[in-house]
Amino acid sequence: MKFRVKSEESIKRKALKFDGDIAKVYDLIGIRYVLLNEEYSSLLKESITNINCFEVKQIKDYTLSGHPDDPSYKAIHLR
């Protein structure tokens, strides 16, 4: 598991897309899990979405077809 906190400069750039409203920048903190296979990815996704203290607002699942910009990119993004 790896995590990152978005840099101050990156936050400012992204906030400009929302008229400067930093409260609308949804990815200030990110957590990355690198798993052995897609089955584990699905299990982790289900575990996270079933935790009551999280509100999952959006799921982007790139495990089947890859990302539109890079078909080799396989990931699940939970927001």
N, C-alpha and C positions, 0 to 999 in steps of 0.2 A: 504494500500500500504506500502510495506517495501522496503528498498534498502540496498545495501551493496557495499563497495569498497573492492576489493580483497586485501588481506594482501601482504606486500612486499615479505615475504617468499613464499607465494603461487604463486606470479607472477614469481619469480625466478625459482621455480620448473617447472612451465608451459612453461616458455621461453626456458628451456633446451630441450623441445620437438621440438622446432623450432630453434635449433642450437644457442640458446642464444638471438634470435631476439625478444625483448620485443614488437616491433611494430606488431608482428603477434599474440600476445595474445589478443584475441577478446573479452574476458569477464572480463575486468578490473572493470567494474561497472555493477551491476545487479539490476533490479527492479522486485519485485514480487507483483502481484495482486492476492488476494485470493477472488474468486467470488462465488456466491451462486449456480450457476449451469452452465452446459455446454453451454447453450444458451448465457449467458452473456460472457463467454469466447470467443465464436465465434464472438460476436459483438465487443468486445474489439480488437480481432485479426484483424478484418476487418478495424476498425477505425485506428489502428496503421499502417497497411500496406497501407492505403490510404493517409497518411500524406506525403506531398511532401518533408519535410525536413529530412525524414528518408529513408535510403536505406536498405531494408530488403534483406539480402543475403541468408538466409536460414530459413526455418520453419520446426520444428520438432513437430508434433502434436501427443501427446500420450493420447489424450482424449478417443479414441475408444478402443484401445487394451492395453493401459498401456505401460510402459517402458519395453524393453526386459529383463532387470535385475529384474524388480519388476512390475508385472502386475497390482498391486493396485495403482501404481503411475500414476496420471492423470495430465497432464500439456501440455501447448503449449509453446515451446521455439522459440523465434524470435531472429535472429542474424542479 
